[in-house]
Amino acid sequence: EAAGLTGLLEGEGPFTLFAPTDEAFKNLPEGALQELLADEARLTEVLKLHLLPGRVSAVEILESRELKTTAGETVPTTEIRVKRADIPARNGVIHVVDRVILPSG
């Protein structure tokens, strides 16, 4: 809700969502999460890096070198470690991952 993505996520999809673990958020640099929450544009950018158009299975992640996100950026699959895979959702699939994906640069 804080990033204004509720409408997109409630849409028909399908989407693939990378959901970082609580531990992944704890591993962010000190103050980073608070900074993201205070900056809606940056928060939206980061959240869109965790969302892929279409339904992408764990097998497809392993077979790919990179994935294109709804932010229009590519994320190397070597940077994604799926902790729990292929969780069905109404409009796609969720993969629990071990890190928060941040924009490059």
C-alpha positions, 0 to 999 in steps of 0.5 A, spaced: 500 500 500 505 504 501 508 504 494 501 504 491 502 497 487 495 494 490 491 495 484 497 492 480 498 486 485 490 485 485 490 485 477 489 479 473 496 478 472 499 473 472 505 475 476 511 472 479 513 475 486 519 474 490 518 475 497 524 476 501 524 473 508 524 477 515 532 475 515 533 478 508 530 485 511 534 484 517 540 484 513 539 490 509 544 496 511 542 499 518 537 505 516 535 502 509 528 500 510 526 506 514 529 510 508 525 506 503 519 507 507 520 514 507 521 515 499 515 512 496 518 513 489 524 509 491 520 504 495 516 503 488 522 502 484 525 496 489 518 493 490 517 492 482 524 489 482 521 483 486 515 483 481 515 479 474 510 479 469 507 472 468 508 466 472 515 464 472 516 457 476 522 455 480 525 451 474 524 457 469 528 461 474 534 456 474 534 455 467 534 462 466 540 467 466 536 473 468 529 475 469 526 482 466 522 485 472 516 490 472 521 495 473 523 494 466 530 492 469 533 485 469 535 481 475 541 476 474 538 469 477 545 468 480 543 473 485 536 470 487 536 464 492 529 461 492 528 458 499 521 456 498 518 455 491 512 455 487 507 458 492 500 458 488 497 465 488 490 467 485 494 471 480 500 468 479 506 465 484 510 467 489 517 465 491 520 466 498 528 469 497 533 470 501 535 477 499 532 484 498 533 486 491 536 493 490 537 497 484 544 497 481 548 503 482 
